[in-house]
Amino acid sequence: MAVSYMDYSAPNVQFTYDLGNNPFFKKDERNYINGLSINQVNTLGNISMLDIYLSTGNVIEPHYHPNASQLVYCISGAAVVSLVNPFTKELRNFPIQPGQVANVPQAWWHYEIATVDNTHLLAIFDAPIPEFIGGSDLLRLTPASVLAHTYCLDEAKVKETLAPITKTVVIGPPNDCRYNRGQGRAISPAAYPSQAYWHQGQVIQH
């Protein structure tokens, strides 16, 4: 439990909450996330969640949760949950539809992509407050000189490539993105080499 003792007779005990009152991130009217933790409902114990709404091609950016495992449940629409298995060095892609789930172990690198409009996902965590470490922060806060030196890259090209990343992305691509505008081009088929690939706004099994 998140607390060693809860006085359920206390006047500040909370049992209900409207998630619409706690936005975690909002890109636009069709792509946003609301959150719930012990900060909103103090009787939750060791659980929390994110209520996620996405339109086609929008991505919960590559990230990890250092303090929690994550269960992704599809309420409506469809998405692909992708994760990197740190032990097998494999990228695994798991398409989910309503009623289906995908599990992401604690601290594993992962991301979610909506493959149809009006996708609604529920991300459930085994921590009172989930920690979020976004790839955008790792990229923008690591000096380009370090990335270039470590991976034998052209420092000027690294700086140019990463320059548009000025804040935490959370849901990408940004609205002012100049690239990958066409539906079905947001993700290359190569992103799904094993289980599925992206084609004209859909994930195709193979």
C-alpha positions as CSV (number, residue, x, y, z in Angstrom):
1,M,0.0,0.0,0.0
2,A,1.0,3.6,-0.6
3,V,0.3,4.5,3.1
4,S,1.0,2.4,6.2
5,Y,-2.3,3.4,7.7
6,M,-5.4,5.1,6.4
7,D,-8.0,6.5,8.8
8,Y,-11.2,5.9,6.7
9,S,-13.2,7.9,9.1
10,A,-11.2,11.1,8.5
11,P,-12.9,14.0,6.7
12,N,-10.3,14.1,4.0
13,V,-10.8,10.5,2.8
14,Q,-11.3,10.4,-1.0
15,F,-13.2,7.6,-2.8
16,T,-14.2,9.2,-6.1
17,Y,-12.8,11.6,-8.7
18,D,-13.5,13.1,-12.1
19,L,-10.4,12.5,-14.3
20,G,-11.3,15.4,-16.5
21,N,-10.2,17.6,-13.6
22,N,-6.6,16.3,-13.8
23,P,-5.1,16.7,-17.2
24,F,-1.6,15.0,-17.5
25,F,-1.0,16.3,-21.1
26,K,-3.0,17.7,-23.9
27,K,-1.9,18.0,-27.5
28,D,-5.3,18.9,-29.0
29,E,-9.0,18.0,-28.6
30,R,-8.5,14.4,-29.9
31,N,-5.1,13.6,-28.3
32,Y,-4.8,14.0,-24.6
33,I,-4.2,12.2,-21.3
34,N,-5.9,12.5,-17.9
35,G,-4.3,11.1,-14.8
36,L,-5.3,9.5,-11.5
37,S,-3.0,8.9,-8.5
38,I,-3.0,9.1,-4.7
39,N,-2.9,12.9,-5.1
40,Q,-6.5,12.7,-6.4
41,V,-7.8,9.7,-4.5
42,N,-5.9,9.0,-1.3
43,T,-7.4,5.6,-0.7
44,L,-6.0,4.2,-3.9
45,G,-3.0,2.5,-2.3
46,N,-0.4,1.1,-4.7
47,I,-2.2,1.8,-8.0
48,S,-2.6,4.7,-10.4
49,M,-3.7,5.2,-14.0
50,L,-3.6,7.3,-17.1
51,D,-6.7,7.8,-19.3
52,I,-5.4,8.1,-22.9
53,Y,-7.2,9.4,-26.0
54,L,-5.5,9.3,-29.4
55,S,-6.3,9.7,-33.1
56,T,-4.7,7.8,-36.0
57,G,-0.9,7.9,-36.1
58,N,-0.5,9.7,-32.8
59,V,2.2,8.2,-30.6
60,I,2.8,8.1,-26.8
61,E,6.4,8.9,-27.2
62,P,9.1,6.3,-26.4
63,H,9.5,6.3,-22.7
64,Y,9.9,4.3,-19.5
65,H,8.5,4.2,-16.0
66,P,11.3,3.6,-13.5
67,N,9.0,2.8,-10.6
68,A,6.1,0.8,-12.1
69,S,4.9,-1.9,-14.4
70,Q,2.1,-0.9,-16.9
71,L,-0.9,-2.7,-18.1
72,V,-2.4,-1.1,-21.3
73,Y,-6.1,-1.9,-21.8
74,C,-7.9,-0.9,-25.0
75,I,-11.4,0.4,-24.4
76,S,-12.1,1.5,-28.0
77,G,-10.3,2.0,-31.3
78,A,-7.0,0.1,-31.8
79,A,-3.3,0.6,-31.0
80,V,0.0,-1.1,-31.1
81,V,2.0,-1.3,-27.9
82,S,5.7,-1.7,-28.7
83,L,8.5,-2.5,-26.3
84,V,12.2,-3.3,-26.3
85,N,13.0,-6.5,-24.4
86,P,16.3,-5.6,-22.7
87,F,17.2,-9.3,-22.2
88,T,16.7,-10.5,-25.8
89,K,17.4,-7.1,-27.5
90,E,14.2,-7.5,-29.5
91,L,11.6,-4.9,-30.5
92,R,8.2,-6.5,-29.9
93,N,4.9,-5.1,-31.3
94,F,1.5,-6.0,-29.8
95,P,-1.6,-4.8,-31.6
96,I,-4.6,-4.5,-29.2
97,Q,-8.3,-3.9,-29.9
98,P,-11.2,-3.4,-27.4
99,G,-11.0,-5.8,-24.6
100,Q,-7.4,-6.7,-25.2
101,V,-4.3,-5.8,-23.0
102,A,-0.6,-5.6,-23.3
103,N,1.8,-5.6,-20.3
104,V,5.0,-3.6,-20.0
105,P,7.4,-4.6,-17.3
106,Q,8.8,-2.0,-15.0
107,A,11.5,0.3,-16.6
108,W,11.1,-1.2,-20.1
109,W,11.4,1.2,-23.0
110,H,8.1,1.3,-24.9
111,Y,5.6,3.4,-26.8
112,E,2.0,3.2,-28.0
113,I,0.6,4.2,-31.5
114,A,-3.0,4.6,-32.3
115,T,-4.0,2.9,-35.6
116,V,-7.5,4.3,-35.9
117,D,-9.3,7.4,-34.8
118,N,-11.1,7.7,-31.4
119,T,-8.7,5.3,-29.7
120,H,-9.2,5.1,-26.0
121,L,-6.6,3.4,-23.8
122,L,-6.3,2.9,-20.0
123,A,-2.8,2.6,-18.6
124,I,-2.8,1.0,-15.1
125,F,0.3,1.2,-12.9
126,D,1.4,-0.7,-9.8
127,A,2.6,2.5,-8.1
128,P,0.8,5.3,-6.3
129,I,2.3,7.9,-8.7
130,P,3.8,6.7,-12.0
131,E,7.1,8.2,-13.0
132,F,7.5,9.1,-16.7
133,I,10.9,9.5,-18.4
134,G,10.4,10.6,-22.0
135,G,12.7,9.9,-24.9
136,S,12.4,13.6,-25.9
137,D,14.0,14.6,-22.6
138,L,16.8,12.2,-22.9
139,L,17.6,13.4,-26.4
140,R,17.3,17.1,-25.8
141,L,19.2,17.1,-22.5
142,T,22.1,15.0,-23.6
143,P,24.7,17.2,-25.2
144,A,25.0,16.7,-28.9
145,S,28.8,16.4,-28.5
146,V,28.4,13.4,-26.2
147,L,26.0,11.7,-28.6
148,A,28.2,12.4,-31.6
149,H,31.4,11.2,-29.8
150,T,29.8,8.1,-28.3
151,Y,28.1,6.8,-31.4
152,C,30.6,8.2,-34.0
153,L,28.1,10.7,-35.5
154,D,28.4,14.1,-37.1
155,E,27.9,16.6,-34.3
156,A,26.5,19.3,-36.5
157,K,23.9,16.9,-38.0
158,V,23.0,15.7,-34.5
159,K,22.4,19.3,-33.3
160,E,20.3,20.0,-36.4
161,T,18.3,16.9,-36.1
162,L,17.5,17.4,-32.4
163,A,17.1,21.2,-32.4
164,P,13.2,21.0,-32.8
165,I,12.9,19.0,-29.6
166,T,12.7,21.9,-27.1
167,K,10.3,20.3,-24.5
168,T,8.8,17.0,-23.4
169,V,6.7,15.7,-26.3
170,V,4.5,13.0,-24.6
171,I,2.2,12.7,-27.6
172,G,3.8,13.1,-31.0
173,P,4.3,14.2,-33.6
174,P,4.0,17.8,-32.6
175,N,1.3,19.8,-34.4
176,D,3.9,21.9,-36.2
177,C,5.8,18.9,-37.5
178,R,6.9,19.3,-41.1
179,Y,7.4,15.6,-41.8
180,N,5.3,12.5,-42.1
181,R,2.0,14.3,-42.8
182,G,0.4,11.7,-44.9
183,Q,-1.9,9.1,-43.2
184,G,-0.1,5.8,-43.4
185,R,3.3,7.5,-43.5
186,A,3.5,8.4,-39.9
187,I,5.2,5.1,-39.2
188,S,7.3,3.1,-41.6
189,P,6.5,-0.6,-42.2
190,A,10.0,-1.3,-40.9
191,A,8.9,-0.3,-37.5
192,Y,6.9,-3.5,-37.3
193,P,9.3,-6.2,-38.5
194,S,8.0,-9.1,-36.6
195,Q,4.3,-9.1,-35.9
196,A,2.7,-6.3,-37.9
197,Y,3.3,-3.3,-40.0
198,W,1.7,0.1,-40.7
199,H,-0.1,0.6,-44.0
200,Q,-2.6,3.4,-44.9
201,G,-3.5,4.0,-41.3
202,Q,-3.9,0.4,-40.3
203,V,-1.7,-2.3,-38.7
204,I,-1.6,-5.3,-40.9
205,Q,-0.8,-8.7,-39.4
206,H,1.6,-11.0,-41.1
